[in-house]
Amino acid sequence: MTNLPNDFAKLSNLQYLYLSDNELTSLPNDFGRMSNLQTLTLSNNKLTILPNDFAKLSNLQSLELWQNQLTSFAE
């Protein structure tokens, strides 16, 4: 899997999301709408940038991003 569907961010009640070991290159722009997300594991993908909305994940307690190709954060 290289991309998530745009409607994916509508899963606003989701608390735990494990998407490691895929080939994700990007996340939906409105990913920050997943306001109840507490654990996010995106390790071992091909992400190069995180969307602007990422900073809105105010309930996020655990984040794993190792083994990606991140070069910068969106402003």
C-alpha distances in whole Angstrom, upper triangle without the diagonal:
4,6,8,10,14,15,13,16,19,18,21,23,20,21,19,15,13,10,11,9,6,6,6,9,11,12,14,17,19,17,20,21,20,24,24,21,23,20,17,15,12,14,12,10,11,12,15,17,17,18,22,22,20,24,25,23,27,26,24,25,23,20,18,17,18,16,15,16,18,21,22,22,22,26
4,7,10,13,15,14,16,19,19,22,23,21,22,20,16,15,11,12,11,7,5,4,6,8,9,12,15,17,15,19,20,20,23,24,21,23,21,17,15,12,13,12,9,8,9,12,14,14,15,19,20,18,22,23,22,26,26,23,25,23,20,18,16,17,15,13,14,15,18,19,19,19,23
4,7,9,12,10,12,15,16,18,21,18,20,18,15,14,11,13,13,9,8,5,6,6,7,8,12,14,12,16,17,17,20,21,19,21,19,16,15,12,14,14,11,10,10,13,13,13,13,17,17,16,20,20,19,23,24,21,24,22,19,18,16,18,17,14,15,16,18,19,18,18,21
4,6,8,7,9,12,12,15,17,15,17,16,12,13,10,13,14,11,11,8,9,8,6,7,11,11,10,14,14,14,17,18,16,19,17,14,14,12,15,15,12,13,12,15,14,13,13,16,15,15,19,18,17,21,21,19,22,20,18,18,16,19,18,16,17,17,20,20,19,18,21
4,5,5,8,10,11,14,17,15,18,18,15,15,13,16,17,14,14,11,13,11,9,7,11,11,11,14,14,14,18,19,17,20,20,17,17,16,19,19,16,16,15,18,17,16,14,17,16,16,20,19,19,22,22,21,24,23,21,21,20,23,22,20,21,21,23,23,21,20,23
4,5,7,8,11,13,16,15,18,18,16,17,16,19,20,17,17,13,14,11,9,6,8,8,9,12,12,12,16,18,17,20,20,18,19,17,20,21,18,18,16,18,16,15,13,15,13,15,18,17,17,21,21,20,24,23,21,22,21,24,24,21,22,21,23,22,20,18,20
4,5,6,8,11,14,13,16,17,15,17,16,20,21,19,19,16,17,14,11,8,10,9,10,12,11,11,15,16,16,19,19,17,19,18,22,23,20,21,19,21,19,17,15,17,15,16,19,17,17,20,20,20,23,23,22,23,22,25,26,23,24,24,26,25,22,21,23
4,5,6,9,11,10,13,13,11,13,12,16,18,16,16,14,15,13,9,8,10,9,8,11,10,9,13,14,13,16,16,14,15,15,18,20,17,18,17,19,18,15,14,16,14,14,17,16,15,18,18,17,20,20,18,19,19,22,23,21,22,21,24,23,21,20,22
4,5,7,10,9,12,13,12,14,14,17,20,18,18,15,16,13,9,7,9,6,5,7,6,6,9,11,11,14,15,13,15,15,19,21,18,19,17,19,17,14,12,13,11,11,14,12,11,15,15,15,18,18,17,18,18,22,23,21,22,21,23,22,19,18,19
4,5,9,9,13,14,13,16,17,20,23,21,22,18,20,17,13,10,12,9,8,10,7,7,10,11,12,16,17,16,18,18,22,24,22,23,21,23,21,18,15,16,13,14,17,14,13,16,16,17,20,20,20,21,22,25,27,24,26,25,27,25,22,21,22
4,6,6,9,11,11,14,15,18,21,20,21,18,20,17,14,12,14,11,10,11,8,6,9,9,9,13,14,13,16,17,20,23,21,23,21,23,21,18,17,18,15,15,17,15,13,15,14,15,18,18,18,20,21,24,25,24,26,25,27,26,23,22,24
4,6,8,11,12,15,16,20,23,22,23,20,22,19,15,13,14,11,9,9,6,4,6,6,8,11,13,13,17,18,21,24,23,24,22,24,22,18,17,17,13,13,15,12,11,12,12,13,16,17,17,20,21,24,26,25,27,25,28,26,23,22,23
4,6,9,11,15,17,20,23,23,25,22,24,21,18,17,18,15,13,12,10,7,7,6,7,10,12,13,17,18,22,25,24,26,24,26,24,21,19,20,16,16,17,14,12,13,11,13,15,16,17,20,22,25,27,26,28,27,30,28,25,24,26
4,6,7,11,13,16,20,19,22,19,21,19,16,15,17,14,12,12,10,7,8,6,6,8,10,10,13,15,18,21,21,23,21,24,22,19,18,19,16,15,17,15,12,13,11,11,14,14,15,17,19,22,24,23,26,24,27,26,23,23,25
4,7,10,13,16,19,20,22,20,22,20,17,17,19,16,13,13,12,8,9,5,4,5,7,8,12,14,17,20,20,23,21,24,22,19,19,20,17,15,16,14,11,12,9,9,10,11,12,15,17,20,23,22,25,24,27,26,23,23,25
4,7,10,12,16,17,19,18,20,19,16,17,19,17,14,14,14,10,11,9,6,6,5,6,8,11,14,17,18,20,19,22,21,18,19,20,18,15,17,16,12,14,11,10,10,9,10,12,15,17,20,20,23,22,25,24,22,23,25
4,6,9,13,13,16,14,17,15,13,14,17,16,12,13,14,10,12,11,8,8,6,5,6,8,11,14,14,17,16,19,18,16,17,19,17,14,16,16,13,15,13,11,12,10,10,11,13,15,17,17,20,19,23,22,20,21,24
4,6,9,10,13,12,15,15,13,16,18,18,14,16,17,14,16,14,11,11,8,6,5,7,9,11,12,15,15,18,18,16,18,20,19,16,18,19,15,18,16,13,14,11,10,9,11,13,14,15,18,18,22,22,21,22,25
4,7,7,9,9,12,12,11,14,17,17,14,16,17,15,17,17,13,14,11,8,6,5,7,9,8,12,12,15,16,14,16,19,18,16,19,19,16,19,18,15,16,13,11,10,10,12,13,12,15,16,20,20,19,20,24
4,6,9,9,12,13,13,16,19,20,16,19,20,18,20,19,16,16,12,9,6,5,5,6,7,10,11,15,16,15,18,21,20,17,20,21,19,21,20,17,17,14,11,9,9,10,10,10,14,15,19,20,19,21,25
4,7,9,12,14,15,18,21,22,19,22,23,21,24,23,19,20,16,13,10,8,7,5,6,9,11,15,17,17,20,23,23,20,23,24,22,25,24,20,21,17,15,12,11,11,9,10,13,15,19,21,21,23,26
4,6,9,11,12,15,19,20,17,20,22,20,23,23,20,20,17,14,11,8,9,7,5,8,10,14,16,16,18,22,22,19,23,24,22,25,24,21,22,19,16,14,12,13,11,11,13,15,19,20,20,22,25
4,6,9,11,14,17,20,17,21,22,21,24,25,21,22,19,16,13,10,10,8,5,6,8,11,14,15,17,21,21,19,23,24,22,26,26,23,24,21,18,15,13,13,11,10,11,13,16,18,19,20,24
4,6,8,11,14,16,14,17,19,18,21,22,19,20,18,14,12,9,10,9,5,5,6,9,11,11,13,17,17,16,19,20,19,23,23,20,22,19,16,14,12,13,12,9,10,12,15,16,16,17,20
4,7,10,13,15,14,17,19,19,22,23,20,22,20,16,14,11,12,11,7,5,4,7,8,10,12,15,16,15,19,20,20,23,24,21,23,21,17,15,12,14,12,9,9,10,12,14,14,14,18
4,7,9,12,10,13,16,16,19,21,18,20,18,14,14,11,13,13,9,8,6,7,7,7,8,12,13,12,15,17,17,20,21,19,21,19,16,15,13,15,14,11,11,10,13,13,12,12,15
4,6,8,7,10,12,12,15,17,15,17,16,12,13,10,13,14,11,11,8,10,9,7,7,10,10,9,13,14,13,17,18,16,19,17,14,15,13,16,16,13,13,12,15,14,12,12,15
4,5,5,9,10,11,14,16,15,18,17,14,15,13,17,18,15,14,12,13,11,9,7,10,9,10,13,13,13,17,18,17,20,19,17,18,16,19,20,17,17,16,18,16,14,13,15
4,6,8,9,11,14,17,16,19,19,16,18,16,19,20,17,16,13,14,11,9,5,7,7,8,12,12,13,16,18,17,21,20,18,19,17,21,21,18,18,16,17,15,13,10,12
4,5,6,8,11,14,13,17,17,15,17,16,20,22,19,19,16,17,14,11,8,8,6,8,11,10,11,14,16,15,19,19,18,19,18,22,23,20,21,18,20,18,15,13,14
4,5,6,9,11,10,13,14,11,14,13,17,19,16,17,14,15,13,9,7,9,6,6,9,9,8,12,13,12,16,16,14,16,15,19,20,18,19,17,19,17,14,13,15
4,5,6,10,9,12,13,12,15,15,18,21,19,19,16,17,14,10,8,8,4,5,7,5,5,9,11,10,14,15,14,16,16,20,22,19,20,18,20,17,14,13,14
4,5,9,9,13,14,14,17,17,21,23,21,22,19,20,17,14,11,11,7,9,10,7,7,10,11,12,16,17,16,19,19,23,25,22,24,21,23,21,18,16,17
4,6,6,9,11,11,14,15,19,21,20,21,18,20,18,14,13,13,10,9,11,8,7,9,9,10,13,14,14,16,17,21,23,21,23,21,23,22,18,18,19
4,6,9,11,12,16,17,20,24,23,24,21,23,20,16,15,14,10,10,10,7,6,7,7,8,12,14,14,17,19,22,25,23,25,23,25,23,19,19,19
4,6,9,11,15,17,20,23,23,25,22,24,22,18,17,17,14,13,13,10,8,8,6,8,10,12,14,17,19,22,25,24,26,24,27,25,22,21,22
4,6,7,11,13,16,20,19,21,19,21,19,16,15,16,13,11,12,10,7,8,6,6,8,9,10,13,15,19,21,20,23,21,24,22,19,20,21
4,7,10,13,16,19,20,22,20,22,20,17,17,18,15,13,13,12,8,9,5,4,5,6,8,12,14,18,21,20,23,21,24,23,20,21,22
4,7,10,12,16,17,19,18,20,19,16,17,18,16,13,14,14,10,11,9,6,6,5,6,9,12,14,17,17,20,19,22,21,19,21,23
4,6,9,13,13,16,14,17,15,13,14,16,14,11,13,13,10,12,11,7,8,6,5,6,9,12,14,14,17,16,19,19,17,18,20
4,6,9,10,13,12,15,15,13,16,18,17,13,16,17,13,16,14,11,11,8,6,5,7,9,11,11,15,15,18,18,17,19,22
4,7,7,9,9,12,12,11,14,17,16,13,16,17,14,17,17,13,14,11,8,6,5,8,9,8,12,12,15,16,15,17,20
4,6,9,9,12,13,13,16,19,19,16,18,20,18,20,19,16,16,12,9,6,5,5,6,7,10,11,15,16,16,19,22
4,7,9,12,14,15,18,21,21,18,21,23,21,24,23,19,19,16,13,9,8,6,4,6,9,11,15,17,18,20,23
4,6,9,12,12,15,19,19,17,20,22,20,23,23,19,20,17,14,11,8,9,7,5,8,10,13,15,16,18,21
4,6,9,11,14,18,19,17,20,22,21,24,25,21,22,19,16,13,10,10,8,5,6,8,11,13,14,16,20
4,6,7,10,14,15,13,16,19,18,21,22,19,20,18,14,12,9,10,9,5,5,6,9,10,11,12,16
4,7,10,13,15,14,16,19,19,22,23,20,22,20,16,14,11,12,11,7,5,4,6,7,9,10,14
4,7,9,12,10,13,16,16,19,21,18,20,18,15,14,11,13,13,9,8,5,7,6,6,7,10
4,7,8,7,9,12,12,15,17,15,17,16,12,13,10,13,14,11,11,8,10,8,6,6,9
4,5,6,8,10,11,15,17,15,18,18,15,16,14,17,18,15,14,12,13,10,7,6,8
4,5,7,8,11,13,16,15,18,19,16,18,16,19,21,18,17,14,14,11,8,5,6
4,5,5,8,11,13,13,16,17,15,17,16,20,22,19,19,16,17,14,11,9,10
4,5,6,9,11,10,13,13,11,13,13,16,18,16,17,14,15,13,9,9,10
4,6,7,10,10,13,14,12,15,15,18,21,18,19,16,17,14,10,10,10
4,5,9,9,13,14,14,17,17,21,23,21,22,19,20,17,13,13,13
4,6,6,9,11,11,14,15,18,21,20,21,18,20,18,14,14,15
4,6,9,11,12,16,17,21,24,22,24,21,23,20,17,17,17
4,6,9,11,15,17,20,23,23,25,22,24,22,19,20,20
4,6,7,11,13,17,20,19,21,19,21,20,17,18,19
4,7,10,13,16,20,20,22,20,23,21,19,20,22
4,7,10,13,16,17,19,18,21,20,18,20,22
4,7,9,13,13,16,14,17,16,15,17,19
4,6,9,10,13,12,16,16,15,18,20
4,7,6,9,9,12,13,12,15,18
4,6,9,9,12,14,15,18,21
4,7,9,12,14,16,19,22
4,6,9,12,13,15,19
4,6,9,11,14,17
4,6,8,11,14
4,7,10,13
4,7,9
4,6
4
